[in-house]
Amino acid sequence: MAKTSTGLDENIAGLLCYVLGWISGLIFFLIEKENKFVRFHALQSIIVFGVLTLASIVIGWIPIIGWVINGLIWVLAVVLWILLMIKAYQGEKFKLPWAGDLAEKNA
């Protein structure tokens, strides 16, 4: 595995981009200037978990149905969180629709 400017193997850094959702994605996006693999995963984390966080906040204001939808968003977030960490650790540039394309363009 290639090393990153942080000194970590790129697959470890890619996994860490997802550990705290958009927050760890933002941290790695700001500190990793060179490695495209890590920057891709950091940006995809920011986009995916940022959108899910915002959607959860907005939808959470809707009584009853919003709470049900929020539960579904939470399940989706956990599934994506696990999947994306596994794929990054395996060294795979796993692209989600829309978010992955946007991350790839801007990484």
N, C-alpha and C positions, 0 to 999 in steps of 0.2 A: 504494500500500500504506500501511496505517496504521502509525504508529510505536508502539513499545512504551515502557514506562518506562525501559528500558535504552538507548533511543536507536536501537535497531536497527529495521529494517522487520520487520513481524510474520512475513513468510514466511522471512526469514533466521533470526530467533529460533526459529521453529518447527522449521526444519531443524536448528539447533544443539542443540535438545532431544534429538535422537537420536544425535548424533555419538559420544558416549561411553556410549551405552546409558542405563541407569538413573541413572548418576552425573550426566551432563549434564542429564537430566530433573529430577533433584532440585535441582540448582543453579538451573535456570531456574524451577522451581516456587517456590523460596524467594525469588528476587530479583524475579520479575514478579508484582506484586500486582493489576494492573488488567486486562491484556489477556486476554480469555477464550480467544482462539485459541491463544496461547502457553501458557497454563495447561493447556488441554486436551492439547496435544501433550506438554507436560512430564509430565503425570500419566499419559498413555497410555504414554510411554516408561518411566516408573518401573514401572508395572504389568507391561507386556509383558516388558521385559528383566529386571526383578526376578524374575518367575516363571520365566523361562527360565534365569536364573543359578542360582536355588535348585534347580530341577529337575535341572540339569546336575550340581550338587554332590551331590545325594542319589543320583541314578542312577549317577553316576561310581563309587560305592562297590561297585556290583554287578560282579563279574568278568565279562569277555567280553561278555555281552549288554548290560550297562550301558555299556560302551565303544562298542558299535555304536550304541546309542540316543543316546549323547552326540554321536556324529558327526552323526546326523540332526538333533538339537537345534541343533547348530552351523550346519548348512546352513540350517535354518529361520530361525535368528536373523539370518544374513547376508542372506537374501532379504527378511525383514521390515525389517531395518535400511535396506537400499537403497530399498525400496518406500516406507516411511514418510518417509524424508528427501525423496524426490522429491515425494511428495504434499504434504508441508508446504511445500516450496519453491514449488510451484505454487499455494499459497494454499488448498489443499483441506483440509477438516476430515474426513479419511479415518478412519472409525471401524472398528476391528477388533471382531469379536464379543466380547461380554462386557467386555473391557478398555476399548473405546471407550465403551460405555454407562456403565461405572463412572467413567471419566475425565470424561465429559460432565456427569454428575450432580454431581461434586465439584469441577469446575474453577471 
